[in-house]
Amino acid sequence: MVFSRMVISMDQETRNWAMLLHLSILLGTAFPVVGMIVPIVIWQWKRETLPMIDEHGKMAANFIISMLVYWLALAAIGFMTCGLFGLIYIAVAILGIVGVVFPLIAAMKANQGIFWRYPYIYNWIR
């Protein structure tokens, strides 16, 4: 898997909003629906005035959708197997860690002016 990074010259306002957009995904750890809505609201609100926010918003939305699909798949597998396989618990733990670590990395990179693509996600929105 290639972790692409693109260094882009962004002004400080764009960097701050991009960082906030990625960090707002972490609201989902405490308030699941809020962690899905707030990044999309920031993206839609700022994408006209700050063009690079559009790319960050698409990436964040793709991450949210992909994580939702992964959680639903794990829930279905866990339900069908009644949790008999211990691997499902490991997969849930890994997915939980990824759901926290990847937005943190993306926020740090956005603050540095680097567009970081989340690994292992499908580009639902192009």
TIVO-2410 file (N, C-alpha, C; in nm, 3 decimals):
# residues 126
REC num residu      c1      c2      c3 atome chaine
REC   1      M   0.085  -0.117   0.000     N      A
REC   1      M   0.000   0.000   0.000    CA      A
REC   1      M   0.089   0.123   0.000     C      A
REC   2      V   0.061   0.213  -0.089     N      A
REC   2      V   0.138   0.335  -0.100    CA      A
REC   2      V   0.067   0.444  -0.021     C      A
REC   3      F   0.140   0.504   0.069     N      A
REC   3      F   0.086   0.616   0.146    CA      A
REC   3      F   0.128   0.742   0.074     C      A
REC   4      S   0.037   0.800  -0.001     N      A
REC   4      S   0.074   0.915  -0.080    CA      A
REC   4      S   0.068   1.041   0.003     C      A
REC   5      R   0.160   1.127  -0.024     N      A
REC   5      R   0.160   1.257   0.039    CA      A
REC   5      R   0.197   1.359  -0.066     C      A
REC   6      M   0.131   1.467  -0.059     N      A
REC   6      M   0.151   1.572  -0.155    CA      A
REC   6      M   0.174   1.700  -0.076     C      A
REC   7      V   0.290   1.762  -0.096     N      A
REC   7      V   0.317   1.887  -0.028    CA      A
REC   7      V   0.255   1.999  -0.110     C      A
REC   8      I   0.170   2.074  -0.046     N      A
REC   8      I   0.096   2.179  -0.114    CA      A
REC   8      I   0.118   2.307  -0.037     C      A
REC   9      S   0.134   2.415  -0.111     N      A
REC   9      S   0.147   2.543  -0.041    CA      A
REC   9      S   0.007   2.589  -0.001     C      A
REC  10      M  -0.017   2.587   0.128     N      A
REC  10      M  -0.146   2.630   0.182    CA      A
REC  10      M  -0.121   2.743   0.280     C      A
REC  11      D  -0.212   2.840   0.281     N      A
REC  11      D  -0.199   2.946   0.380    CA      A
REC  11      D  -0.239   2.892   0.517     C      A
REC  12      Q  -0.210   2.969   0.619     N      A
REC  12      Q  -0.233   2.921   0.755    CA      A
REC  12      Q  -0.380   2.898   0.784     C      A
REC  13      E  -0.468   2.979   0.728     N      A
REC  13      E  -0.611   2.960   0.751    CA      A
REC  13      E  -0.658   2.825   0.695     C      A
REC  14      T  -0.612   2.791   0.576     N      A
REC  14      T  -0.648   2.662   0.516    CA      A
REC  14      T  -0.594   2.548   0.599     C      A
REC  15      R  -0.471   2.561   0.645     N      A
REC  15      R  -0.411   2.456   0.728    CA      A
REC  15      R  -0.491   2.436   0.856     C      A
REC  16      N  -0.531   2.546   0.919     N      A
REC  16      N  -0.607   2.534   1.043    CA      A
REC  16      N  -0.742   2.468   1.021     C      A
REC  17      W  -0.814   2.507   0.916     N      A
REC  17      W  -0.945   2.448   0.889    CA      A
REC  17      W  -0.931   2.301   0.849     C      A
REC  18      A  -0.827   2.268   0.771     N      A
REC  18      A  -0.806   2.128   0.733    CA      A
REC  18      A  -0.775   2.043   0.856     C      A
REC  19      M  -0.692   2.097   0.945     N      A
REC  19      M  -0.661   2.025   1.069    CA      A
REC  19      M  -0.786   2.006   1.153     C      A
REC  20      L  -0.866   2.110   1.167     N      A
REC  20      L  -0.990   2.102   1.244    CA      A
REC  20      L  -1.087   2.001   1.181     C      A
REC  21      L  -1.091   1.999   1.049     N      A
REC  21      L  -1.179   1.904   0.979    CA      A
REC  21      L  -1.142   1.760   1.014     C      A
REC  22      H  -1.013   1.729   1.010     N      A
REC  22      H  -0.970   1.592   1.041    CA      A
REC  22      H  -0.987   1.560   1.190     C      A
REC  23      L  -0.959   1.658   1.275     N      A
REC  23      L  -0.974   1.634   1.419    CA      A
REC  23      L  -1.120   1.617   1.459     C      A
REC  24      S  -1.211   1.680   1.384     N      A
REC  24      S  -1.353   1.668   1.419    CA      A
REC  24      S  -1.405   1.526   1.400     C      A
REC  25      I  -1.335   1.445   1.322     N      A
REC  25      I  -1.372   1.304   1.308    CA      A
REC  25      I  -1.363   1.234   1.445     C      A
REC  26      L  -1.271   1.280   1.528     N      A
REC  26      L  -1.251   1.218   1.659    CA      A
REC  26      L  -1.369   1.241   1.753     C      A
REC  27      L  -1.455   1.336   1.720     N      A
REC  27      L  -1.576   1.354   1.800    CA      A
REC  27      L  -1.661   1.227   1.799     C      A
REC  28      G  -1.642   1.145   1.696     N      A
REC  28      G  -1.716   1.020   1.684    CA      A
REC  28      G  -1.685   0.920   1.793     C      A
REC  29      T  -1.573   0.936   1.862     N      A
REC  29      T  -1.542   0.844   1.971    CA      A
REC  29      T  -1.635   0.866   2.089     C      A
REC  30      A  -1.678   0.989   2.110     N      A
REC  30      A  -1.770   1.019   2.220    CA      A
REC  30      A  -1.915   1.032   2.172     C      A
REC  31      F  -1.931   1.094   2.056     N      A
REC  31      F  -2.064   1.119   1.999    CA      A
REC  31      F  -2.064   1.072   1.854     C      A
REC  32      P  -2.100   0.946   1.828     N      A
REC  32      P  -2.084   0.886   1.694    CA      A
REC  32      P  -2.143   0.967   1.579     C      A
REC  33      V  -2.261   1.016   1.593     N      A
REC  33      V  -2.324   1.088   1.482    CA      A
REC  33      V  -2.256   1.223   1.459     C      A
REC  34      V  -2.214   1.287   1.566     N      A
REC  34      V  -2.147   1.417   1.556    CA      A
REC  34      V  -2.015   1.403   1.480     C      A
REC  35      G  -1.945   1.295   1.505     N      A
REC  35      G  -1.818   1.269   1.437    CA      A
REC  35      G  -1.835   1.244   1.288     C      A
REC  36      M  -1.955   1.216   1.245     N      A
REC  36      M  -1.982   1.201   1.102    CA      A
REC  36      M  -2.032   1.330   1.039     C      A
REC  37      I  -2.106   1.408   1.115     N      A
REC  37      I  -2.170   1.527   1.059    CA      A
REC  37      I  -2.077   1.648   1.058     C      A
REC  38      V  -2.005   1.672   1.166     N      A
REC  38      V  -1.923   1.793   1.178    CA      A
REC  38      V  -1.817   1.805   1.068     C      A
REC  39      P  -1.741   1.698   1.036     N      A
REC  39      P  -1.642   1.713   0.927    CA      A
REC  39      P  -1.708   1.747   0.793     C      A
REC  40      I  -1.824   1.690   0.768     N      A
REC  40      I  -1.892   1.716   0.642    CA      A
REC  40      I  -1.946   1.859   0.639     C      A
REC  41      V  -1.993   1.908   0.752     N      A
REC  41      V  -2.041   2.047   0.760    CA      A
REC  41      V  -1.925   2.143   0.736     C      A
REC  42      I  -1.810   2.119   0.798     N      A
REC  42      I  -1.692   2.204   0.778    CA      A
REC  42      I  -1.651   2.202   0.631     C      A
REC  43      W  -1.649   2.084   0.573     N      A
REC  43      W  -1.611   2.069   0.432    CA      A
REC  43      W  -1.705   2.149   0.342     C      A
REC  44      Q  -1.835   2.132   0.361     N      A
REC  44      Q  -1.931   2.202   0.276    CA      A
REC  44      Q  -1.929   2.354   0.299     C      A
REC  45      W  -1.900   2.394   0.420     N      A
REC  45      W  -1.901   2.536   0.456    CA      A
REC  45      W  -1.780   2.610   0.399     C      A
REC  46      K  -1.662   2.546   0.400     N      A
REC  46      K  -1.538   2.614   0.364    CA      A
REC  46      K  -1.483   2.579   0.225     C      A
REC  47      R  -1.544   2.488   0.155     N      A
REC  47      R  -1.484   2.443   0.029    CA      A
REC  47      R  -1.486   2.548  -0.081     C      A
REC  48      E  -1.579   2.642  -0.076     N      A
REC  48      E  -1.585   2.747  -0.177    CA      A
REC  48      E  -1.479   2.854  -0.153     C      A
REC  49      T  -1.460   2.892  -0.027     N      A
REC  49      T  -1.366   2.999   0.004    CA      A
REC  49      T  -1.222   2.949   0.014     C      A
REC  50      L  -1.203   2.824   0.053     N      A
REC  50      L  -1.069   2.765   0.064    CA      A
REC  50      L  -1.067   2.637  -0.020     C      A
REC  51      P  -1.020   2.646  -0.146     N      A
REC  51      P  -1.029   2.532  -0.239    CA      A
REC  51      P  -0.964   2.402  -0.191     C      A
REC  52      M  -0.854   2.409  -0.115     N      A
REC  52      M  -0.789   2.285  -0.069    CA      A
REC  52      M  -0.872   2.211   0.035     C      A
REC  53      I  -0.964   2.280   0.099     N      A
REC  53      I  -1.052   2.214   0.195    CA      A
REC  53      I  -1.140   2.112   0.123     C      A
REC  54      D  -1.168   2.136  -0.003     N      A
REC  54      D  -1.248   2.040  -0.080    CA      A
REC  54      D  -1.179   1.904  -0.086     C      A
REC  55      E  -1.050   1.902  -0.110     N      A
REC  55      E  -0.977   1.775  -0.115    CA      A
REC  55      E  -0.971   1.708   0.022     C      A
REC  56      H  -0.945   1.786   0.124     N      A
REC  56      H  -0.940   1.731   0.260    CA      A
REC  56      H  -1.078   1.679   0.302     C      A
REC  57      G  -1.182   1.751   0.264     N      A
REC  57      G  -1.318   1.710   0.299    CA      A
REC  57      G  -1.357   1.580   0.229     C      A
REC  58      K  -1.321   1.567   0.102     N      A
REC  58      K  -1.350   1.442   0.030    CA      A
REC  58      K  -1.279   1.324   0.097     C      A
REC  59      M  -1.153   1.347   0.134     N      A
REC  59      M  -1.077   1.238   0.197    CA      A
REC  59      M  -1.137   1.202   0.332     C      A
REC  60      A  -1.176   1.301   0.410     N      A
REC  60      A  -1.237   1.274   0.541    CA      A
REC  60      A  -1.372   1.203   0.524     C      A
REC  61      A  -1.452   1.245   0.428     N      A
REC  61      A  -1.581   1.180   0.404    CA      A
REC  61      A  -1.561   1.036   0.358     C      A
REC  62      N  -1.462   1.012   0.273     N      A
REC  62      N  -1.433   0.875   0.230    CA      A
REC  62      N  -1.389   0.789   0.348     C      A
REC  63      F  -1.312   0.847   0.438     N      A
REC  63      F  -1.269   0.774   0.557    CA      A
REC  63      F  -1.389   0.738   0.644     C      A
REC  64      I  -1.478   0.833   0.664     N      A
REC  64      I  -1.596   0.810   0.748    CA      A
REC  64      I  -1.683   0.700   0.687     C      A
REC  65      I  -1.707   0.707   0.557     N      A
REC  65      I  -1.791   0.607   0.491    CA      A
REC  65      I  -1.725   0.470   0.497     C      A
REC  66      S  -1.594   0.465   0.470     N      A
REC  66      S  -1.523   0.337   0.472    CA      A
REC  66      S  -1.524   0.276   0.612     C      A
REC  67      M  -1.502   0.358   0.714     N      A
REC  67      M  -1.505   0.306   0.851    CA      A
REC  67      M  -1.644   0.254   0.887     C      A
REC  68      L  -1.746   0.323   0.842     N      A
REC  68      L  -1.883   0.277   0.867    CA      A
REC  68      L  -1.907   0.141   0.801     C      A
REC  69      V  -1.859   0.125   0.679     N      A
REC  69      V  -1.873  -0.003   0.609    CA      A
REC  69      V  -1.795  -0.113   0.683     C      A
REC  70      Y  -1.674  -0.081   0.727     N      A
REC  70      Y  -1.595  -0.180   0.801    CA      A
REC  70      Y  -1.664  -0.221   0.931     C      A
REC  71      W  -1.719  -0.123   1.005     N      A
REC  71      W  -1.789  -0.154   1.130    CA      A
REC  71      W  -1.911  -0.240   1.105     C      A
REC  72      L  -1.987  -0.208   1.000     N      A
REC  72      L  -2.106  -0.288   0.968    CA      A
REC  72      L  -2.067  -0.430   0.928     C      A
REC  73      A  -1.960  -0.443   0.852     N      A
REC  73      A  -1.914  -0.576   0.812    CA      A
REC  73      A  -1.869  -0.658   0.933     C      A
REC  74      L  -1.796  -0.595   1.023     N      A
REC  74      L  -1.753  -0.666   1.145    CA      A
REC  74      L  -1.872  -0.704   1.232     C      A
REC  75      A  -1.971  -0.614   1.240     N      A
REC  75      A  -2.091  -0.646   1.318    CA      A
REC  75      A  -2.165  -0.764   1.257     C      A
REC  76      A  -2.176  -0.768   1.126     N      A
REC  76      A  -2.245  -0.878   1.058    CA      A
REC  76      A  -2.170  -1.009   1.078     C      A
REC  77      I  -2.038  -1.005   1.064     N      A
REC  77      I  -1.958  -1.126   1.084    CA      A
REC  77      I  -1.968  -1.173   1.229     C      A
REC  78      G  -1.960  -1.080   1.322     N      A
REC  78      G  -1.972  -1.115   1.463    CA      A
REC  78      G  -2.108  -1.173   1.496     C      A
REC  79      F  -2.213  -1.118   1.435     N      A
REC  79      F  -2.348  -1.169   1.459    CA      A
REC  79      F  -2.365  -1.309   1.399     C      A
REC  80      M  -2.315  -1.328   1.277     N      A
REC  80      M  -2.333  -1.458   1.211    CA      A
REC  80      M  -2.253  -1.569   1.280     C      A
REC  81      T  -2.140  -1.534   1.338     N      A
REC  81      T  -2.059  -1.637   1.404    CA      A
REC  81      T  -2.079  -1.638   1.554     C      A
REC  82      C  -2.166  -1.553   1.603     N      A
REC  82      C  -2.192  -1.539   1.747    CA      A
REC  82      C  -2.064  -1.511   1.825     C      A
REC  83      G  -1.970  -1.445   1.758     N      A
REC  83      G  -1.845  -1.408   1.823    CA      A
REC  83      G  -1.759  -1.527   1.861     C      A
REC  84      L  -1.780  -1.641   1.795     N      A
REC  84      L  -1.704  -1.761   1.830    CA      A
REC  84      L  -1.556  -1.749   1.799     C      A
REC  85      F  -1.525  -1.673   1.698     N      A
REC  85      F  -1.385  -1.661   1.660    CA      A
REC  85      F  -1.326  -1.539   1.731     C      A
REC  86      G  -1.222  -1.560   1.804     N      A
REC  86      G  -1.159  -1.452   1.878    CA      A
REC  86      G  -1.100  -1.344   1.788     C      A
REC  87      L  -1.081  -1.376   1.660     N      A
REC  87      L  -1.024  -1.278   1.568    CA      A
REC  87      L  -1.115  -1.158   1.549     C      A
REC  88      I  -1.244  -1.175   1.566     N      A
REC  88      I  -1.337  -1.063   1.549    CA      A
REC  88      I  -1.310  -0.956   1.654     C      A
REC  89      Y  -1.273  -0.996   1.774     N      A
REC  89      Y  -1.243  -0.900   1.880    CA      A
REC  89      Y  -1.113  -0.824   1.851     C      A
REC  90      I  -1.017  -0.895   1.795     N      A
REC  90      I  -0.891  -0.830   1.756    CA      A
REC  90      I  -0.916  -0.731   1.643     C      A
REC  91      A  -0.998  -0.770   1.546     N      A
REC  91      A  -1.030  -0.681   1.434    CA      A
REC  91      A  -1.104  -0.556   1.482     C      A
REC  92      V  -1.194  -0.573   1.578     N      A
REC  92      V  -1.266  -0.457   1.633    CA      A
REC  92      V  -1.168  -0.364   1.705     C      A
REC  93      A  -1.075  -0.419   1.780     N      A
REC  93      A  -0.976  -0.337   1.850    CA      A
REC  93      A  -0.887  -0.261   1.751     C      A
REC  94      I  -0.844  -0.330   1.647     N      A
REC  94      I  -0.760  -0.265   1.546    CA      A
REC  94      I  -0.837  -0.155   1.475     C      A
REC  95      L  -0.960  -0.180   1.441     N      A
REC  95      L  -1.042  -0.079   1.373    CA      A
REC  95      L  -1.065   0.042   1.464     C      A
REC  96      G  -1.083   0.018   1.592     N      A
REC  96      G  -1.098   0.128   1.686    CA      A
REC  96      G  -0.972   0.214   1.696     C      A
REC  97      I  -0.857   0.149   1.697     N      A
REC  97      I  -0.729   0.221   1.703    CA      A
REC  97      I  -0.708   0.301   1.574     C      A
REC  98      V  -0.737   0.238   1.461     N      A
REC  98      V  -0.723   0.306   1.332    CA      A
REC  98      V  -0.815   0.428   1.325     C      A
REC  99      G  -0.935   0.417   1.381     N      A
REC  99      G  -1.030   0.527   1.380    CA      A
REC  99      G  -0.984   0.648   1.460     C      A
REC 100      V  -0.887   0.629   1.547     N      A
REC 100      V  -0.832   0.741   1.625    CA      A
REC 100      V  -0.699   0.787   1.566     C      A
REC 101      V  -0.613   0.693   1.530     N      A
REC 101      V  -0.477   0.728   1.487    CA      A
REC 101      V  -0.477   0.795   1.350     C      A
REC 102      F  -0.551   0.743   1.253     N      A
REC 102      F  -0.547   0.799   1.118    CA      A
REC 102      F  -0.594   0.945   1.112     C      A
REC 103      P  -0.705   0.983   1.178     N      A
REC 103      P  -0.740   1.127   1.177    CA      A
REC 103      P  -0.635   1.215   1.245     C      A
REC 104      L  -0.568   1.163   1.348     N      A
REC 104      L  -0.462   1.240   1.412    CA      A
REC 104      L  -0.345   1.263   1.317     C      A
REC 105      I  -0.307   1.160   1.244     N      A
REC 105      I  -0.199   1.173   1.146    CA      A
REC 105      I  -0.239   1.272   1.037     C      A
REC 106      A  -0.361   1.258   0.986     N      A
REC 106      A  -0.408   1.348   0.881    CA      A
REC 106      A  -0.412   1.493   0.929     C      A
REC 107      A  -0.451   1.515   1.055     N      A
REC 107      A  -0.456   1.651   1.110    CA      A
REC 107      A  -0.315   1.709   1.122     C      A
REC 108      M  -0.221   1.628   1.169     N      A
REC 108      M  -0.083   1.676   1.180    CA      A
REC 108      M  -0.026   1.710   1.043     C      A
REC 109      K  -0.051   1.624   0.946     N      A
REC 109      K  -0.001   1.649   0.811    CA      A
REC 109      K  -0.067   1.772   0.751     C      A
REC 110      A  -0.196   1.790   0.773     N      A
REC 110      A  -0.267   1.908   0.720    CA      A
REC 110      A  -0.209   2.035   0.782     C      A
REC 111      N  -0.174   2.030   0.908     N      A
REC 111      N  -0.114   2.146   0.974    CA      A
REC 111      N   0.023   2.179   0.917     C      A
REC 112      Q   0.091   2.078   0.861     N      A
REC 112      Q   0.222   2.099   0.797    CA      A
REC 112      Q   0.209   2.137   0.651     C      A
REC 113      G   0.086   2.138   0.599     N      A
REC 113      G   0.065   2.171   0.458    CA      A
REC 113      G   0.077   2.051   0.366     C      A
REC 114      I   0.064   1.932   0.422     N      A
REC 114      I   0.076   1.808   0.345    CA      A
REC 114      I  -0.062   1.744   0.334     C      A
REC 115      F  -0.100   1.707   0.212     N      A
REC 115      F  -0.225   1.636   0.191    CA      A
REC 115      F  -0.195   1.488   0.205     C      A
REC 116      W  -0.250   1.425   0.308     N      A
REC 116      W  -0.223   1.284   0.338    CA      A
REC 116      W  -0.346   1.202   0.308     C      A
REC 117      R  -0.329   1.099   0.229     N      A
REC 117      R  -0.440   1.010   0.198    CA      A
REC 117      R  -0.449   0.902   0.305     C      A
REC 118      Y  -0.571   0.884   0.356     N      A
REC 118      Y  -0.593   0.777   0.452    CA      A
REC 118      Y  -0.570   0.643   0.382     C      A
REC 119      P  -0.491   0.553   0.440     N      A
REC 119      P  -0.472   0.422   0.376    CA      A
REC 119      P  -0.592   0.331   0.400     C      A
REC 120      Y  -0.607   0.234   0.314     N      A
REC 120      Y  -0.708   0.129   0.325    CA      A
REC 120      Y  -0.852   0.180   0.320     C      A
REC 121      I  -0.875   0.285   0.245     N      A
REC 121      I  -1.012   0.332   0.227    CA      A
REC 121      I  -1.046   0.332   0.080     C      A
REC 122      Y  -1.174   0.323   0.052     N      A
REC 122      Y  -1.222   0.328  -0.085    CA      A
REC 122      Y  -1.266   0.472  -0.113     C      A
REC 123      N  -1.236   0.519  -0.232     N      A
REC 123      N  -1.275   0.656  -0.270    CA      A
REC 123      N  -1.419   0.657  -0.318     C      A
REC 124      W  -1.511   0.671  -0.227     N      A
REC 124      W  -1.653   0.678  -0.259    CA      A
REC 124      W  -1.685   0.810  -0.328     C      A
REC 125      I  -1.626   0.917  -0.277     N      A
REC 125      I  -1.647   1.051  -0.331    CA      A
REC 125      I  -1.518   1.093  -0.401     C      A
REC 126      R  -1.530   1.127  -0.526     N      A
REC 126      R  -1.410   1.164  -0.603    CA      A
REC 126      R  -1.408   1.310  -0.633     C      A
***
